[in-house]
């Protein structure tokens, strides 16, 4: 998610730099700094920051203005208008709440939190429309609009609300959402953030809970590992997929390709963005106290997950994936096609479980 927001903002900046004829001074610097990248792992309270060492003096003012103006108000307005347009279209055709749900997911494809939501929707066979957010500094994705009227924020809240609705349809989405109140909090950096109460709980009656969680500790384990996916596993993605200059460029090549950038925007975003995100990934490595070889943290985390499932179950949920299975799968899936994913499969015991969940969540087109 952070990388997607970064890449689009950077490519917009590239246009502004070119138009102000500073590209001649900037180009050689880009070629020297095209060695880093980071995958979007911004959860609640995480703010992506770009801090490039030794900025080019001649273009510093232009870049600063570009980020403040183009990356601020203008980009926010673009997202706002996009949301308004889609909401207006949905409202005109929306069925009543409590019946069939019309779902629209606003996302960045490479964001692990968005991938979690898609895994849940696909597994449960819920049809949904995807709106890939472009040219925006807004980082709080995913956003799920229900029937064009109810907005769900935070990937874990989205999953818990929808699971509650599917298990017990006695209440509307709006009524269920009231069980997950917004709360102001501070993150590790002391910044104000919004959190949600009860976000890992599925709000069902005891009779439904007994059916949904047949084992003694089934519910407790599901909540534990859903939190683990959000609070630990997701923070291993960026440092691993942007571990080296080569991996950073390969990852940004994927982001640019999926984002369908133009020739200039794609070139600028790939090289400048990869450099920026590589620097950020190094900071994340220090922030989360990872080992020098961040692959080992990824391997250990994945093997801990597989060990928790045990040898006698196909999924954490038993015969079928539960919400923890879908969350862990969604986070790991964003690495597919990259070196970090191949190394993980080769050096851990996750492959068989991963393929089973992949098959279970296969979306029928």
Secondary structure, DSSP 4 states (H G I P E B T S, - for coil): -HHHHHHHHHHHHHHHHHHTT-HHHHHHHHHHS----------TT-------SS--HHHHHHHHHIIIIIIIIIHHHHHHHHHHHHHHHHHHHPPPTTSS--EEEEE-TT-HHHHHHHHHHHHTT--EEEEE--S-------EEEETTTEEEESHHHHHHHHHHHHH-TTS-HHHHHTTS-EEEEE-TTS-EEEEETTTT-----HHHHHHH--STTHHHHHHHHHHHIIIIITHHHHHHHTSSHHHHHHHHHHHHHHHT--HHHHHHHHHHHHHHHHHHHHHHHHHTT--SSHHHHHHHHHHHHHHHH-TT-SBTTBSS--HHHHHHHHHHHTTTTSHHHHHHHHHSS-HHHHHHHHHHTPPP-
